[in-house]
Amino acid sequence: MLDAIKLQAGLNQCIGTTQYFIHWTKTLKYTDGIKFLADNAGAYWLIDAIASYQRKEPFQLWELKVNDSKAVLTMKEDTNEPVLVKQEITYTDFPLDEITLYLIDGILLLTSEY
């Protein structure tokens, strides 16, 4: 697992994708950048959580905010919209304080890959 500085440096390099990966639930696909995040932050659980909440909205803004080894995962249809999904996570070793992901038409991606 990479520390926060190295992880963020790697994520900053993710500006597109060369392939899509299919989540085991078949409810979504994800990009190279999401795979990099999952591999290097031990965060396949984050993809699983997002997949478990799949709804009909074609654009979903997912935010994970970490504080003192606890986290809150939320989903909105867009910025300034109400929260539609909220999950409190009682323990995580996720290395970043927060991350925002987009799910657009069934494809999960980093904001830099949009």
Secondary structure, 3 states (H helix, E strand, C coil): CCCHHHHHHHHHCCCCCCCCEECCCCCCEECHHHHHHHHHHCCHHHHHHHHHCCCCCCEEEEEEEEECCEEEEEEECCCCCCEEEEEEECCCCCCCCEEEEEEECCEEEEHHHC
